[in-house]
Amino acid sequence: MQQQNIPISTLIDMYKRGELRLPEIQRQYVWRATRVRDLLDSLYRGYPSGSILMWETDEPVPTRDGAIAQDTTAFAGRKLLLDGQQRLTSLTAAINGEQINVRGRKRPIDILFNLEHPDGPPSEITEVEGDEVSTLTPDDEDTDETEENGNGELAVAERFKQFTFVVASHALQAQPQWVSVSEVFSSASDSAILRKVGVTSLEDARYQKYSERLTKLRLIRNYQYVVHVLERAMSYQEVTDIFVRVNSLGAKLRSSDLALAQITSRWQNLLKELEAFQEECEENWFTIDLGQLVRAIVVFATKQCLFHTVGKTSVADLKKGWEEAKEGLRFAVNFLRTNVGIEDESLLSSPMFLHVLAVVSHVKNNKLTQDEQYALVQWLLVANARGHFSRGSTEGILNEDLNIIFRSGEIRSLLEPLKRQFGRLHIEPGDLANRGSNSPLFSLAYLALKEAGAKDWFSGLGLSLTHQGRLHFIQWHHIHPKSLLKEKGYETGEINEIANMAFITGQTNRRISNKLPAVYLAEIVKTQGQQTLDLQLVPNNPALLELENYREFLRVRREALAKRMNDFINKHAGLP
């Protein structure tokens, strides 16, 4: 193994030229913008930032596209990046101003640099080594911090003035001491940046300080990573083993990522098959994480969901498992959509439901009796609403469900573990108390109201997560505005209860804003009729719309929602 010291600028150039590629065993880009911020902060301070692992080879190793577009050159694929993808992609985006392609959407990583940052060590401890997966959507870190901050822009500026780097927000971009990192690196001189922040003269006391700090920032490009280059003589399987060991020891990758790496070392071009199936599902408005596709292969190949078994499983069994898994997952997606109205994966409290449905389809050879359909629907809706897979070891719970189906094929037997978990299968009003949008019961509320015919309060559009156009996207809305409830001293838990939520479009939500419920609901009744509110179970009692009676409003609506949710389950499960 060779060891080289290579500056960041050179590594970025290699990456952009396509000289440095990603092998198929690599996972997707997963860093949040806050991780990029912390990496830049460490480099700016001269802190160690790990090493890079490459493999130079002439083997025809399958590669995958990175999150940043690369050129095609005669040297493409000669060097493969095994460790350091997240850092190098992040630095390319932040320094070059390149856009990141995440889940088919291109977006910048916009980091701001504080010209007035304090000297000395950082006020907060941050980490940049780990590559944990964010469970958040790509846009979560881009939210303008003033939107939820009643203190406004000045409060935001005061909060962040001790930071050297931050993720860009509208509030901070308006402050003169904050400059875009990519803009600094793209500028040939400091003049334009200094003029932009109000420094127009050499006599300005800030001139020297700002110039020195901009120079120090640009020196990040000269930081030299220790690069370990594996020998050409190594086989792809040997390199994969090293990749797995490196990432296992550092606890950087999920088990599914490591399992995928082990499989692809023996089954080339699998990743392309998985991604093609992902695209097929997304065309039908359903996104299945790559890790779940790997889990599906394991489930069908081994009849368990344990990733560590893949190394002992033959390629023939894995390939057979994948063919069975695809058909099972297609059934699962169609069943969710047509039998219970789950049209989007966000309505599932866990993706593990996909595997149970897929196995049922396989074991039953797509021949379910009416009673089996009813039993499967009842299990699905109750288990989803109660967070079945979050009450203990996820893999342990999933394996128990899989064992029931693989062993006996008795679908109704799936209900027994639920009864042991929760004691009952129906929803009671008390279950909704202090449960908000993060509760799995929230999805059931949406499904039940949707089926009952609930519509947007102005446009008349029925509820759907597949509406076209941002104005028509369905949002949840506080019937009693949270700002008014906070002023009255109500607790956060009760303010954000499901019983205080209605489902309307974003456009309608903005129209209502923080008006008193007695005011805006009267307007809706006048233009749309009382039935519009009845379909979303808004109490038809003026007294309950007064802020002073908010807790009674919650009690009444909890009862109505619980009944509607139980009716929904019973109808689809063939129960009286």
ABEGO torsion letter per residue (X at the ends): XBBBBBBAAAAAAAAAAGABBBBAABBBBABBAAAAAAAAAAAAAGBBAEBBBBBBBABBBBBBBBABBBBBBAABGABBBABGAAAAAAAAAAAAGBBBBBGGBBBBBBBBBBAABBBEBBABBBBAABABBBABBAAAAABBAAAABAAEAAAAAAAAAABABBBBBAAAAABAABBBAAAAAABABAAAAAAAAGBABAABAAAAAAAAAAAAAAAAAABBBBBBBBBAABBAAAAAAAAAAAAAAAGABBAAAAAAAAAAAABBGAAAAAAAAAAAAAAAGBBBBAAAAAAAAAAAAAGBABAAAAAABBAAAAAAAAAAAAAAAAAAAAAAAAAAGBABAAABABAAAAAAAAAAAAAAGGBBBAAAAAAAAAAAAAAAAAGAAABEBAAAAAAAAAAAAAAAGBAAAAAAAAAAAAGBABBBAAAABGBBAABAAAAAAAAAAAAAGBBBAAAGBBBBAABBEAAABBBBBBABBAAAAAAAGBBAAAAABAAABBBBBAAAAAAAEABBAAAAAAAAAAAAEAAAAAAAGBBBBAAAABAAAAAAAAAAAAAAAAAAAAAAAAAAAGBX
